């Protein structure tokens, strides 16, 4: 959680509830941060990782990993625990610096030269498995806090929202299935609804690339299906990288034709449709089982 957003959250609570500042569950970052270059997607590639390697005390978490995600593409990443999925996301978001390799956002932004806040500002947002919301604030207030605003988050909280801003929040509420819950306290939402709210908070920042780590973990079957519907509506408008173990959910997202990448021991083991990787003998041996 960034300091400016912590301050803004405290201010909003004081203004509306006269209670101590809310502390969000988790650690994702929201809000307008520092300036970064505008990415150039002229070649159609949103994210390019080239021979990325990361070692921790002699253990190679990533081993010459190369991966390309197209603009508007949804790519599912699967693989056994320890395959390097989390470390890959850590490198993309600036949390971990690789030992070697290159990572580019578009053709002109070298992610390895940016700090985490700059990467968020450039248009990359990450959702962790555990939902990160201000539980003492309403659903609407959470989105208000996350909404991109050139005046800065704190300034926005002490000013009236403009009609376009209110319309944008209403659009997000509709998109993430939370319009009827707009004025409900976020802490009273179900686990799945909190996940949707956090996704809405990310969308309020107008990201180009969304990194989603096991987004349906702990959801009911109905919530999982509705989450798949939500993600499918985002394809083309955003690039999505979805790390997931739930093969049924992956099947919903890929619809028989989208590419799936399988990681193993820090490298790409296989790529193809879900049916193709499920039939791959190496993937069966190291991940799916016989």
Secondary structure, DSSP 8 states (H G I E B T S, - for coil): --HHHHHHHHHHHHHHT-------SS----S--S-------TTSEEEEEEEEEEEETTEEEEEEEEEEEETT-EEEEE--TTSSHHHHHHHHTTSS--SEEEEEETTTEEGGGS-HHHHHHHTEEEE-SS----TTSBHHHHHHHHS--TT-HHHHHTS---HHHHHHHHHHHHHTT-GGGTTSBGGGS-HHHHHHHHHHHHHTTT-SEEEEESTTTT--HHHHHHHHHHHHHHBTTBEEEEE---HHHHHHHHTTTS-EEEEETTEEEEEE-HHHHHT-HHHIIIII--
